[in-house]
Amino acid sequence: MLRRMGEPYCVGIVGAGGISEAHLQAIKMEPRVYVKAIADISLSSARMQAEKYLIPHVYSDYHEMFEKDFIDIVIICTPNFLHAPIAIEALKAGKHVLTEKPMTIDVESAIEMKRIADQNGKILMVAQNNRFHGETLLLKRLIQQKKLGNIYHAKTAWMRRNGIPGWGSWFTQKHLSGGGSLIDIGVHMLDLALWLMDFPKPVAVMGRTFDIFGPHKQKIAQWGQVNENGFFNVEDFAYGFIDFENGSSLILESSWASHIKEDQAYVKLYGDKGGAEFDLLNKRAVLYTDNGHEPINTLLKPPAEDDRYNTLKNFIDVIDGTSQQICKPDESILIQQILHAIYQSAETKEMIIFS
Ligand SMILES: NC(=O)c1ccc[n+]([C@@H]2O[C@H](COP(=O)([O-])OP(=O)(O)OC[C@H]3O[C@@H](n4cnc5c(N)ncnc54)[C@H](O)[C@@H]3O)[C@@H](O)[C@H]2O)c1
């Protein structure tokens, strides 16, 4: 079926769990898209979202959905190990793809996703929504205007105190998730920090991972369902140290569970003209400069923005050819390579050198 000019793009959602809600809410705000179908192996979950959002077609098998020529766009909201196979199949079926983070669970499939998107002339984007807050968009503009000068170091973290999600579910099984806190929430901060630093080229990566609480079923999050039949074989804390070709460096920490005062998620940027700090949990960004010995702390006050809506808007603008893609597949591949290098370094206890 050919889409007529001006008609909304028809979206098919795969995965009707927690994060599908955020996408469905964003879609409600964008007149250029309309959800025509939803697929989930749990038909009851798909039906629940279909009823709530008046979605006409419901499938338990996404392959069936991809056969429909009325679907233009596929949004992937499934466990991590399914992002690549679903994206590749959707792209081959001629759909544009917006996938949840992380891009996938290994470097090879990340590269393959981009190759298939290019081969089929379709847009592929990883929904790194944290680039799209009013504060982060403004910070990016200020960095482009050289307000910080050269950024020589950054520090970023997403640390939870008691937040192991769905113990025993796909989240805590490595073959389904690709890893623990690092690939789940560390990926957000790594992506955000590297984007703000303008993606310098990594030359060396060192990392360590720990599984302190998960194996003992401690510090489980209040949300997500515990699966007593499942298991935990991922990390609940990880750190990485990344050296870049331009001489700058980045320290990353991520935890699902730690004995800390409170949850925190931030990026701190150190430039030779100024510094900046973004507090993700409180949506607060501050610029630090000096006037002689007098410190100047400027709280950024951008207009309120919806990061989820902005992510979708950029994706649709790219399809329409009216904007540059903000989250580019090559950047997401690099993120996947760094995640892999941190895991590899943790396993071998060696520094991983990027060629
Ligand atoms: N950007 C964010 O802030 C954010 C937040 C939460 C989750 N996520 C990402 O979203 C994805 C989903 O996370 P979630 O919290 O919604 O998980 P979830 O477990 O709540 O939902 C996943 C859904 O996928 C379905 N599913 C599993 N296999 C399927 C298949 N073969 N075909 C169709 N559906 C299938 C499950 O039945 C479930 O309903 C993950 O990749 C996660 O990393 C992103």
The ligand as an SDF file (V2000), in Angstrom:
LIG
                    3D

 44 48  0  0  0  0  0  0  0  0999 V2000
   15.4150    4.5780   27.4280 N   0  0  0  0  0  0  0  0  0  0  0  0
   15.1110    4.2010   28.6430 C   0  0  0  0  0  0  0  0  0  0  0  0
   15.1700    4.9800   29.5860 O   0  0  0  0  0  0  0  0  0  0  0  0
   14.6620    2.7870   28.8680 C   0  0  0  0  0  0  0  0  0  0  0  0
   13.9690    2.4540   30.0350 C   0  0  0  0  0  0  0  0  0  0  0  0
   13.5550    1.1500   30.2030 C   0  0  0  0  0  0  0  0  0  0  0  0
   13.8490    0.1730   29.2410 C   0  0  0  0  0  0  0  0  0  0  0  0
   14.5380    0.5260   28.1250 N   0  0  0  0  0  0  0  0  0  0  0  0
   14.8710   -0.4930   27.1030 C   0  0  0  0  0  0  0  0  0  0  0  0
   13.6660   -0.9420   26.5010 O   0  0  0  0  0  0  0  0  0  0  0  0
   13.7260   -2.3230   26.2270 C   0  0  0  0  0  0  0  0  0  0  0  0
   12.5660   -3.0250   26.8940 C   0  0  0  0  0  0  0  0  0  0  0  0
   12.6260   -2.7820   28.2890 O   0  0  0  0  0  0  0  0  0  0  0  0
   11.3070   -2.8720   29.1950 P   0  0  0  0  0  0  0  0  0  0  0  0
   11.6680   -2.2880   30.5160 O   0  0  0  0  0  0  0  0  0  0  0  0
   10.1340   -2.3440   28.4670 O   0  0  0  0  0  0  0  0  0  0  0  0
   11.2070   -4.4550   29.3380 O   0  0  0  0  0  0  0  0  0  0  0  0
    9.9070   -5.3000   29.6500 P   0  0  0  0  0  0  0  0  0  0  0  0
   10.3880   -6.6360   30.0810 O   0  0  0  0  0  0  0  0  0  0  0  0
    8.9760   -4.5310   30.5230 O   0  0  0  0  0  0  0  0  0  0  0  0
    9.1880   -5.4140   28.2240 O   0  0  0  0  0  0  0  0  0  0  0  0
    9.7010   -6.1750   27.1660 C   0  0  0  0  0  0  0  0  0  0  0  0
    8.5220   -6.7150   26.3820 C   0  0  0  0  0  0  0  0  0  0  0  0
    9.0310   -7.3930   25.2370 O   0  0  0  0  0  0  0  0  0  0  0  0
    8.2340   -8.5430   25.0530 C   0  0  0  0  0  0  0  0  0  0  0  0
    8.9110   -9.5340   24.2320 N   0  0  0  0  0  0  0  0  0  0  0  0
    9.8460  -10.4350   24.5990 C   0  0  0  0  0  0  0  0  0  0  0  0
   10.1900  -11.2030   23.5490 N   0  0  0  0  0  0  0  0  0  0  0  0
    9.4480  -10.7750   22.4870 C   0  0  0  0  0  0  0  0  0  0  0  0
    9.3350  -11.1820   21.1330 C   0  0  0  0  0  0  0  0  0  0  0  0
   10.0640  -12.1800   20.6390 N   0  0  0  0  0  0  0  0  0  0  0  0
    8.4580  -10.5310   20.3490 N   0  0  0  0  0  0  0  0  0  0  0  0
    7.7130   -9.5190   20.8300 C   0  0  0  0  0  0  0  0  0  0  0  0
    7.7650   -9.0980   22.1020 N   0  0  0  0  0  0  0  0  0  0  0  0
    8.6280   -9.7250   22.9260 C   0  0  0  0  0  0  0  0  0  0  0  0
    7.9270   -9.0300   26.4630 C   0  0  0  0  0  0  0  0  0  0  0  0
    6.8290   -9.9290   26.4960 O   0  0  0  0  0  0  0  0  0  0  0  0
    7.6750   -7.7200   27.1710 C   0  0  0  0  0  0  0  0  0  0  0  0
    6.3150   -7.3520   27.1320 O   0  0  0  0  0  0  0  0  0  0  0  0
   15.1060   -2.7910   26.7110 C   0  0  0  0  0  0  0  0  0  0  0  0
   15.9840   -2.8440   25.6370 O   0  0  0  0  0  0  0  0  0  0  0  0
   15.5390   -1.7240   27.6990 C   0  0  0  0  0  0  0  0  0  0  0  0
   16.9460   -1.5610   27.7490 O   0  0  0  0  0  0  0  0  0  0  0  0
   14.9210    1.8000   27.9180 C   0  0  0  0  0  0  0  0  0  0  0  0
  1  2  1  0
  2  3  2  0
  2  4  1  0
  4  5  1  0
  4 44  2  0
  5  6  2  0
  6  7  1  0
  7  8  2  0
  8  9  1  0
  8 44  1  0
  9 10  1  0
  9 42  1  0
 10 11  1  0
 11 12  1  0
 11 40  1  0
 12 13  1  0
 13 14  1  0
 14 15  2  0
 14 16  1  0
 14 17  1  0
 17 18  1  0
 18 19  2  0
 18 20  1  0
 18 21  1  0
 21 22  1  0
 22 23  1  0
 23 24  1  0
 23 38  1  0
 24 25  1  0
 25 26  1  0
 25 36  1  0
 26 27  1  0
 26 35  1  0
 27 28  2  0
 28 29  1  0
 29 30  1  0
 29 35  2  0
 30 31  1  0
 30 32  2  0
 32 33  1  0
 33 34  2  0
 34 35  1  0
 36 37  1  0
 36 38  1  0
 38 39  1  0
 40 41  1  0
 40 42  1  0
 42 43  1  0
M  CHG  2   8   1  16  -1
M  END
$$$$
